[in-house]
Amino acid sequence: MDQTKLNEVIRLHALYLASDGAEGERANLSGADLRRADLFDADLSGAIRS
């Protein structure tokens, strides 16, 4: 997953968290290679990671 796509996933996940799931989308990071990703300030609580 490139950084542009990841930024969109994080943005939608933040909206999902802020709205208690009414808006946005829960992040699905299954299989994503995040070794070089910039995750500074990203709240990925509740994200699907495996």
C-alpha positions in Angstrom: 0.0 0.0 0.0 1.5 3.3 -1.0 1.5 6.3 1.4 -1.2 8.1 -0.5 -3.6 5.2 -0.2 -2.6 4.7 3.4 -3.3 8.4 4.2 -6.8 7.9 2.8 -7.3 4.7 4.9 -6.2 6.6 8.0 -8.4 9.6 7.3 -11.5 7.4 6.8 -10.6 5.4 10.0 -10.3 8.6 12.0 -13.8 9.6 10.8 -15.0 6.1 11.7 -13.6 6.5 15.2 -14.9 10.0 15.7 -18.4 9.0 14.6 -18.6 5.7 16.5 -18.8 3.9 13.1 -21.6 6.0 11.6 -19.2 7.6 9.1 -15.9 6.7 7.4 -14.6 3.2 7.3 -12.8 0.9 9.7 -9.2 0.5 8.5 -8.3 -2.9 7.1 -4.5 -3.2 7.1 -4.5 -7.0 6.6 -1.5 -7.9 4.6 -0.3 -4.3 4.2 3.5 -3.8 4.3 3.8 -0.9 6.7 7.6 -1.0 7.3 8.2 2.3 5.5 4.8 3.9 6.3 4.5 7.2 8.1 2.1 6.4 10.9 2.9 9.4 13.1 -0.2 10.6 14.9 -2.3 7.8 13.3 -4.9 6.3 15.7 -5.3 2.8 14.5 -7.2 1.5 17.5 -9.8 -1.0 16.3 -8.2 -1.3 12.9 -8.1 -4.8 11.3 -4.5 -5.8 11.3 -4.4 -9.5 10.5 
